[in-house]
Amino acid sequence: MSNTEQQGQPHAAIALRIAVLETGTTRPALREAHGNYPEMLIDLISDEMPGTLFTSISVVNGDSVPDAKEYDGYVIMGSRHSVHDDFPWISALKKLSRDCAERAIPQVGICFGHQLIAEALGGRVEHSANGWIAGLQTYSVLGSQDHGDLVTVSSLAYHQEQVVEAAAGARVVLAADSCPLAGLVYEGKNAFSVQCHPEFRTAYASGLIQATSGDPLEPAFAEQALATLTTPPHRQRMARAIAAALTGDDTVSIVRALADGSPA
């Protein structure tokens, strides 16, 4: 159990303090090459948030879930666990999410975190009707239409459960046929979440899919997922959207970042 801190560069006069909550662990062989999930997330967004002090808290390994007022914002990462699992740290995370929403403290959810925020705030999570979803996915950015054109953004995914009913007041900003509620903004609550894994690099996604081919992924499906990895994901767009959410920007800024990578 350990909390680790990293700081973006260059140093800002007043640093934001962002807690990145580790809710799942990477496989040892992949961790050696790619790091853990908080490290991947910090690598993704640190350039967009110079001077920010990031603290990694491994709640899945026994670190205490912080009080909402301890940090300026939170990122809840992905996990092999379900939001329905009866673990004290999952219940504590749901309370943290509700407390953040009540106080409008910025929170971002990634995959499991996306599902957890939805459940905490009144939504519903179930297994996908399509089974496992893995590899590069393309999502429509809702609200981004310019003269009738619908913009899409691509990101890596690896999940079986997903949000099937959004909480009241949630606005859908990312959607796909296989995952209609892939990105949600909770207006007035400073919460933003995505079902995909923007922190994944293609090499990590490839290694994960190969490592899990046969269990739990069917080998034929794993091959199909690997075949999608020839096109790189839109990492910068996702990074800027997450940074916008963590600095308290509005839905328009988040959608703009998702649509074209423009800074908030």
N, C-alpha and C positions, 0 to 999 in steps of 0.2 A: 504494500500500500504506500502510495506516495503522491504528493502533489508536486507538479513541476511547472516552472514558469519560463516563458519565452517572451521576448519583446520584439515588436516590429521595429524597423528602421525607416527613416531616422527618428530620433527621439522627439516626441511632441511635448509642448509646454505642460499640458495637463493630460496624462495618459488615461485612456479608458481602461477599465479592468474587466476583462471578459473571461468567464469560466467556461472551459470546454469539458463537458462531462462524458467520460468514457463509460459506455454502457455495454460494450462488447470488445472482445480481444481478437487480434489477428493471429493467424496460424504462425507458429514459431519460424518456419522457413520463409514465409512471406514477410514477417515482421523484420527479420534481419536485413532484407533488401529494401523494404518500403516504409518501415516504421509502423507505429500504431495509428489508430484512427484520429486521435487528437492531433498528432504530429502531421498527418496528411492534411487535416483541415487548416491548421495554422500555416502550413506551407502554401496552401491555396489562397488564403485571404490576407496574409501579413503585409504584402506589398500594397494592398488597398487600404490598410489601416495602420499607417506609420505611427510609431510611438505607443501603440496599444500594448498593454501588458496582458498576455494570455497565460492563464493558469489551467493546467490539465488536472482534473480530479477524477480518479478511477472509482466511481461508485460501484461498478460491477465487481471490483476487487476489495471492497470494504471501506473505501473512503466515505466519510459522511456527506450526505447531500446538504449543500449549504442553504442557509436562509436566503430568501430572495433579495434582501437588502445588502448582502455581503459584496455583491459585484454589480457592475453597471450593465451587464448583459450576460446571456447564457447561450451556449450551443449544446444541444442534446444529440449525441451521435447515434450511429447504427448499432445493431445487436443481433445475435442469433436468437435471442430471447423474444418472446411475444409480450406485447403490452398487457395481455391477459394473464400472464404468469403471476403466481402469488408469491412475490418476493418483496420484502420490506422496502428495498431500495426503489423498486418500481412504484410502489404506493407513494413513497416520499417524493419521487420525481413528479408524479401527478399533482401532488400538493404544491410543489415548487412552481410548476407551470401555472396553476390557478392563481397562486400568489403573485407571480410576475404579471399575469394578465390583469389582475385587479389593480396593480400599481403601475401598469403600462411600462414595466421594465422590459427592455428588448429581449426576446428569446427567438432562437432559430432551431428548427428540428430537421434532422437528416434521417431519412428512412424510418428506423424505429422511433427516432425523435419526432418525426412528422406524425406518425401514428399515435404516439403518446400525447402530444399536445392536443390532437383531435379528440382523443378519448377523455382527456382531462377537462376539456372545455365543452363537452356535450356531444361530440361526434361518435361515429361507430366504425370499428375496424373488424374486417373479416378476411378470410382467405380469398385470394383473387379467383374469380370464376375461370380465369385463363391458366391457373396453375402458376408455376414459377415464371418469373420475368427476369431475364438476365441479358447483359450485353449493352450495346449502345441503343438508346431509345430516343425517339424524336417526339417532342412535345409542342403543341400549339401554345403560343404566349397570348392568353386572352386579354383583351383590352389594348393590344398593341397595333390594331389595324390602322394603317395609313393609306387613305384613298382606297379602302376596300381590300388591301393585301393583308393576309394573316401571316404573321411571322412565326417561325419555329425555332426551337433551340434543342440541341442534342446533349445528352449527358448519360453517364453509365449507371446501370441499375442492377440490383441483385436482391430480389424480394419475392415472398410468397403471399404475405398478408399486405393489405393496403386499406386506406380509408375508403369506406363505401357510403358514408353519410357525413357531411360536414356539419360542424356546430353552427348554431344560429349566428348570423353576422359574419361568417367566414366568406371571403371572396375567392373564387377559383381563378388562379392566374396561370396555371399550367395544366394541360389536359392531353390525354392520348386515348385512343379507342380502348386500349387494354388497361388504362389507368385514368379514368375521367377526373379524379380529384388528386392530380399529381403535384400540384403546388397550391398552397393556400396562404392568404394574408388575412389576419384577424384585425380588421380596421378598428382603431381606437384602443387596441390592446398591445400594439407593438410586437406582434408575433408573426413570423413567416416560417413556412416549412415546406420541404420538398420530399417526395418519395424516392427520388434518385439519389445517387452518391456523387455529388460534384467533387468531393475530395479525392475520388479514385483517379489515378492515372491509368492509361490503357494497359501498361505492363502489369499493374497490380490486378486489374480486372481479369486479364488473361490468366494470370497465375491462380487466382481464386477459382475461376471457372474450371480450369484444368484440375485443380486439387480436389474439387467437389464433384467432378464427373463420375457418375456411378452412385454417389451418396452425398447430397440428396438429389442431384440433378441426373436425369436420364442421359446416358451418353450421347444419344442422337440429338437431344435438345442442347446439350453442352456444345456440341459441334456447331449447331446453328447459331448459338450465342457467340461463340468465338469468331464466326464468320462476319459478325457485325462490327468487329473491332478494327476494320481497315480505315475507317474515318475517325479523326480525332474528335473528342468532345469539345464543347464550348466552355472551357474552364474559366476564361476571363469573364465572360458574361455572368456565370454563376457566382464567381468570386465577388463581383461588384454588386450583385443583388444581395448577397449575404451581408456584405459590408454596409450597404445602405440600410438593411433591416437592423443591424446591430448598432448603428448610429442614430436610430430613431427616425429615419426618413419615411416619407409617406408611400402609399401604394403606387402612385404614379412613378416615383423614382425607382422603385423595385422593378416595376414592369418595364420601364425604359432600359434599365440595366440588362434585364433578361432578353429584351428584344434586340438590342444593338451594342451592348457593352458600354454605353455611355456612362461616365461617372455620375453619381447622384449630385 
